[in-house]
Amino acid sequence: MLSKTKKSNAIKSNQRHENDSGSPEVQVSLLTKQIEELAKHLKKHKKDFHSRRGLLQMVADRRKHLKYLERKNKEAYLNLINKLKLKR
């Protein structure tokens, strides 16, 4: 689970406008932060298969958001990929 400060920082860094909290850029950045946190947890707890399933669901959801963003706004997609240091 993300702390409030980490979540607000992820939102602020990728917002389209001041009150934006639902754009694909924000959703991808939040999912990326959650995936990083859960990956750390799973390195420590290797047999936690329930959390691993949640991680796979988050990765799939992030992939869907990225595909949508690539289809709708290629420039924003490339900027987000570079900012979050994700593979294409």
N, C-alpha and C positions, 0 to 999 in steps of 0.2 A: 504494500500500500504506500502511495506517495504521501509525503508530508505536504501541508498546505503551502509552504514556501517553495518547495520543488515544483509543485503543480502550478502555482501562480507564475513562477519564473518561466516555465515551459510555455504557458499561455501567452505571457507578455512578449516573449521572444519571437513568436510566430503569428501574432494577430494581424488581421487585415485592417481592422479599425479598432477604436477604443473599447467597445463592448463586445467584441468578437470572442466567442467561446466555442463555436460549433463548426467553423470552417474546416475543410479537410486538412489544411496545414496544421491547425491546432490539434486536431484529433490524432494526426500522425505523430506529432511531437509528444503528446501525452502517452500514447501507446509505446513509443520508443523508450521513454523514461521508465514506464512500468515494466517493459520487457527487460531493461537493464537491471532493475531491482530484482526481478524474479530470477533472472539468470544467475545473479550473485547468490541468491538463496539456494538455488538448485545445485550450485557447485559445492555448497556445504552439505546439503541434504540430498544425496544422490538417489535415494529410494522414494522420494516424495513424488509419486506418479500422478496424484491428483493435481498438484501444482503444475506439473509438467504439461498436463492436458490443457490447463488454463493458459499456459505460456504459448502453446501451439495455436490455440484459438486467437490469442492476441496477435500473434505473428500473421495469421491468415487475415484477420480484420485489418491490420495495418497494410497488408498487401492490397486488399480491396480498395482501401482509401487512396493508396498511391496510384493504382491503375486508373481510378476515377479522375484523380487530379491530373495525371498524364494525358488522359483523353480530353479533358476540358481546358487545361491551361498548362501547356508544355513548359513555358518559362518558369512559372511558379513551382512546377514539379522539379525542374533542374536545380533551382535555387534551394529548395527544401532538402533535396538529396545531398547537395554540397554542404549545407549548414549542419545537418544532422550526421554527416559522414556515413551515409548508408550506401550499400552497393546497389547497382541498378538492377 
